[in-house]
Amino acid sequence: MALSLKDLPLAEIMRRAFEARIVVPAYNIAHIPMLKPIIETLSALRCFSLVEVARPDVVQFGAGSIRAVCEEFRKAGDRGVARLHLDHAPVIDEAGKRFDWKALIGEALELGFDSVMIDGSRLGLEENIAATREAAAMAHAAGVPLEAELGAVLGHEAGPLPPYEELFRTGKGFTALGDARRFVKETGVDWLSVACGNIHGAISEADRDKAKVRARIDLAHLAKLRKAAGVPLVLHGGSGIERESVLAAIKEGITKINVGTQIRQVYERRLKETGLVAAAGQAVADEIATLTREYFGIEGSAARLAGR
């Protein structure tokens, strides 16, 4: 008898998604009122996704705190279609400064987040492995899966990016195959965020409203990464990637795709136009419905993941 998805641990859901090549979108909550319409839309469409919060959502936008997002999730949450993820606990932050990632991950685990992420991608390989191994021990002791990042998903750094075509052609920051194999083996990480053409949306005050560069995925490199890593792969910077690239990437092992800029800009634009939080929330709901049905094509994915 198939279990309800509510009864399955997130690690098992993600394993099933990886094996069946069913993508699990992860939506960043940049503003607290975004969360309820996202959950309601996922419930209506019976589509399994994650909702997540990262430090930039808190310090640069309107998420308030990870506790505030967690409390809102508990009020609005439907665990049959959504779980709560801590995105990007950085060892070194966007300004190049050391950050107390242990305190942030520890707080998320204490609050009951379903999964957490350490981001040691600005470290050298040895130090990234050491920090991720320590984070994995913390998460697994709490029965929670850990995501980590290897390679450089650019876009949050100060200053302008080099031209995208130059980044793609040179493979700047792409996750190295040998590093991925070793990283997974030595850290025990559950999911791996990789760089293979994807970039983050800008979060600086000057650039946060600008449209993202139209990115694409190096599918040949991604296929090799899947074989090297052997765990569910994560695509950060999912907003704005060509749909054909996304669908092909899912077939090559991308199991979780982060979407932040796209839904944040929809919310902020409608709020500015109308001054109404409800209207902005409805705009987010409409965008989630379009992403679910037309972009990812995963309406009803909760039932598929539950084995029904």
N, C-alpha and C positions, 0 to 999 in steps of 0.2 A: 504494500500500500504506500503510495507516495505521501511524503510528509508535506505539510504546509510550509511555504517558504519562511514563515514566521518562526518555525521550529528549527531551521537549519542554521548552523554557524556561518558567519560570513566567509571564512576561509573555504568552506565546502562549496558555498554558492559560487565563489570566484573560480574554484577548481573546475566546477561543472561548466561555467561560462567559457573558460579557457579551452576545455576539451570540445565543447560544442560550437566554438567560434561565435558566441553570442556576446555582443559588447555590453558593458555596464557603464553608462555615462556617469560622470561625477560632476555635480553642479555646485560651483562656489557661491556661497551666501555672502555677497558683498554688503548687503543691507538686510536687516532682520525681516522686514515685511515681505521679502522675496520667498521666504521659506514655505509659508503656508500654501500659497498658490502652486508652488512646485509640487509639494506633497499631494495636494488635491488632484492635480493633473495626472501625476503618476498613478494614483489610486484609480482614477477614472479609466485610464488606459491600460491598467494592470501591467505596467512596465517597471521592471526592477532597475533601480539606479542608486547611486550614493549622493548624499548631500554632504558638502565639506566646507571647512573654513580654514583659511591660512592666515598667517600673521599680517600680510598686507591688507586682507579684508578687514581686520580689526583696526590697524593703525592708520590706514590710508583711506578707508571707505567707511561704511556705516554698520559693520557687524557688531560693534560694541565690545564684545569679549567672546572667548570660546565658551564660557559658561552661559552667556546670554543665548548663543546659538543652540547650545545643548538643551537649555530650558525650553526654547521655542520648539525644538524638534520633539521633545517629550510631549508637548501639548498637541502638536500637529502630526506627529509621526505615525506612519502605518508601516510596521516592520515587515509586512508582506511585500512591500514594494520599495522600501528605502532603509538604508542604514547610514550612520553618521561617521564621517572620516575626518581626521586631523590632517590637513594638507601642509606640506613644507614647514617642518620644524628645522630651521637652518642651523648648521654648525657655524657657518659664516654668513652674515646677512647680506642684503642687497648693497649696503654701503661698505662692504668689505670688513665689517667688525665681527669679532667673536660674539656668539649669542648663546645664552643658557638653554640649549635645546632639551637638556634633561628635565629642567623645571617645567617646560611647556608640555613635553610628552607625558611627564608624570601627572600634571594637572588633567590632561585629557583622559588618561587611564583612570584616574580617580573619579572623574565625572561620568565615566562609563561609555566613552567613545568606542565604536565597534572596530575601528582600525586606526592606525597612526602612521605618519610618515616622517622619517628623518631625511634631511637633505644635506649630504656631505659633498655635493658635486663641486664645490669650490675648493675642496681639499685635494691633495695628492692622493694617489690610489691607496697607499699604505694607511694613511690616516683616515681616509673614508672607510676602508674596511674595518679598522679598529673601532671607529665611532658607531658604524652600523651594526657591528657584532654586539656592542654594548646595548644599543637601542633594541635589538632583536631580543636580547635576554630580558629586558624590561617588559616589552610587549608580550612576549610568550609566557612570562610568569603570570601575567594578567589574563591569559587566554585570548590574546588579541593579535591578529596578523599585522606585520610591518611591511610598509613600502619604503623603498629607498631609491635614490637617483644616481646614475652613473653616466658620465658624459656631461655635456654642457648644453642644456636647453636654454638658449639665450633669450634676452628680451627684457629682463628685469634690471639689468645693469644700468649704471649712470651713463649718460651720453648716448649718441645715436649708434645703431647697429651698422655694421658694414652692409653693403647691398646684399639682398637676400640671395640672388643668383650666385654671387661670389661665395657666400656661406655654403650653399648647396653643392656647388661645383668642387670646392676644396674639401668638403666634409668637415669643416671647422667645428670642433666640439662633439662630433659624432662618437657614440659609444663604441669602444674598441672590442672586437670579438673575444680576444684572449682575456681581457680585463673582465668582461661580463661573466665568462665561465668561472674564473677564479673568484670573483666577487660573490656570486651566489653560493658557491661551495664553502667559502670561508666565513660568510656572515650568517647564513641561515635565513636570509631575507625571503619573504613570501611572494612579493610582487616587485618588479623592477621597472622603474621609469627610465626610458632610454631616449637618446637623441639620434634622430635619423632624418632630419629635415624640418622637424617641428620647432616652433618658437613661441615664447610667451607673449602675451599682449603687454604693451607698455603700461606702467602704473604711475609714472611721474605725473605731476600736476599738469605739465605742459602737453603731454602726449596721451593722457588716459582716455580722451574722447575721440582720438583718431582711429580710423579704420585700420585693422590689422593687415599686415602683408599677406597676400594670398600664398600660403605655403603648400608644400606637397611632401610626400614621403619617399625616401629611397627604399623601395620595396625589396630590392635584391639584398641590401644590407640588413634590412629588418628580418628577412627570412633566415639569414645566417645568425642574427642575434637570438632568434627564437630557439634555434637548435643549440646554440652555445649556452643559453641561460636555462632553458627548460622549465621556467616558471611563467605565470601570467605577466605579460608586459603591459606597461602603462604609457600612454601618450599624453604628455602635458602640452598645453597650448593648443587644445583641440579646436578652438574657435577659428573659423576662417580657412581651415584646410580644405582643399578641393575634395568634393564628395567622393569622386572615383578613387582618390588616394586613400580616403578613410575606409571605404568598404573593402578595398584590397588589403589594407593594413590589418583589418579585423581578421581576415582569412589567414594572415601570416602571424597571428598570435597576440595582437593588441586586444586586451580584454577590458581595460579601463581607459576611458578617454575623459580628460578634464575639460570642462567648458566653463569659462569664467567671463572673459571680456564680452562675449556676445550677449549673454543675458543681463549682465550688469549695465551695459550701454542701453539696452532696450528699456530697462527699469528707469535709469537716470534720465533718458530722453523724454519718456512719457511723463515722468514726474515734473520735469521742467516745463513741458508743454501745458500740463493741466493743473499742476499744483495738488493733485489728488493721489494719495498713496494707493487707494483702491484701483484707480485707473492704471497706475504703474504696475501693480500686482497682476492685474488682468493681462497687461501686455506681456509680462513674464510667463504667465500661464499659457498664453497663445503661442509664445516662442517655444516653450517646452513641448507643447502638442505638435508643433511643426517639426521640431527636431526628432521627436519620437516616431512620428508617422512617416515623414517624407525624407528626412536626412539619414537617420540611422535605420529606419524600417523595423522597429522592434516593439511595436504595440503587441501586448500579450506575452512579453518575454518572461514575466513572473511565473506563469503556468509552465512554460517550457523548462525553466530552470528547476521548478519543483518536480518535474518528471511527469506532468499530467498532459 
